[in-house]
Amino acid sequence: MNVHVQGCEVTADVAPRPVRRENGQREVFCGLTGIVWLHRKIQDAFFLVVGSRTCAHLIQSAAGVMIFAEPRFATAIMEEKDLAGLTDANDELDRIVAQLIARRPDIRLLFLVGSCPSEVIKLDLSRAALRLSQKFSPGVRILNYSGSGIETTFTQGEDACLASLVPAAPPNGTSEDQLLIVGSLADVVEDQFMRLFDAFGIGTVQFLPPRNSAALPEVGPNTRFLLAQPFLADTARALEDRGAVRLAAPFPLGVEGTTAWLRAAAAAFGVPPALFETVTQPYRIRAEQALVRYRDQLGGRRIFLFPDSQLEIPLARFLSRELSMQLVEVGTPYLHREHLAEELRLLPDDVVLSEGQDVDLQLDRCRMARPDLVVCGLGLANPLEAEGMTTKWSIELVFTPIQGYEQAADLAGLFARPLVRRAKLVA
């Protein structure tokens, strides 16, 4: 956890609506966690964390990988001789990378991932990545980014990773507009969206990250991009620096969010409104029907969202508008007012928003409110459960496919299950 000067101030966002801004002790997961889903998405990439044994234990635990498995991530651990200056850290890193590439000839993209030990911070991993990339070119591209828990919350590790890919993306090879979907999505969700874009008649649709590093999307002034995740500020900035244009939209959570997200792409590419309605209507109807049972279970229930993943505001919109839940407080680690403008407009006027965290003050507010359900990180869940509250691990909302029409009911089910479990325990 990181400690800052305690205190808060009230600001206003673009809606405008009041936002409680807090600076205090935070309860956050490390940004290295993003490797767990990114290594599954980019199928020929390897993630080499330069860090400590703590880093290795974190990723091993989060991924649940057994010792005899061959995952596409590892940790180059800083040993005592490295810390004592008895070895040259760059020479050691070069040696480890050479061994890794020799052992795993399937690797085409290698990320050197920085962590938070001071000895790692002193290493210039960007220079190391350039040096090693030249050495192993053209067979392996080597990039770097920081997953340090000092610098990132756990979803910002993905942001740093994708931002590092943007400079390596080729320029637009055509004068026609191209659609780019930005953010790691489960393959099944990506395929579902692709079928919809095909039905709209949108020509070239690409994804970042790609499933294979050889399929890096083209990026340039003809790129129109939709963010699939709300925590990709650095990636969006890198794309805009290349001339790409962001399409403003809510995020594709629930029926309403998915429809508005798809409509933003359809409008940008001149899809006739009648065609859009024809294509999406069956999906909307099916998803709305699937949500009915969960609305009966969750309607009127009070929910408190601690800041953790930056998914909190789109989730709050979905829970409030599609499941009729009452929002006690919606916290988020960072509120990007431009990227979330469409989401903010859809929240209830009286919603309590908080940005950043002073965990002790927020716990006090949560205990006083006694909500029916608390969404929080793993570190807070067990203590709150011991106090008789019902909790939902926010990290599950990142590991589980929740975007799109077909997943709307699955997303609702993630919030219903803890309440069902609690009811059975007290029965």
Buried (B, 14 or more C-beta within 10 A) or exposed (E): EEEEEEEBEEBEBEBEBBBBBBBBBBBBBBBBBBBBBBBBBBBBBBBBBBBBEBBBEBBBEBBEBEEEEEBBBBBBBBEEEBBEEEEEBBEBBBEBBEEBBEEBEEBBBBBBBBBBBEBBBEBBBBEBBBBBBEEBEEEBBBBBBBBBBEBBBBBBBBBBBBBBBBEEBEEBEEEEBBBBBBBBBBEEBBEBBBEBBEBBEBEBBBBBBBBEBEEBBBBBEBBBBBBBBBBBBBBBEBBBEBEBBBBBBBBBBBBBBBBBBBBBBBEBBEBEEEEBEEBBEEBBEBBBEBBEEBBEBBEEBBBBBBBBBBBBBBBBBBBBBBBEBBBBBBBBBBBBBEBBBBBBEBBBEEBBBBBBBBBEBBBEBBBEBEBBBBBBBBBBBEEBBEEEBBBBBBBBBBEEBBBBBBBBBBBBBBBBEBBEEBEEEEE
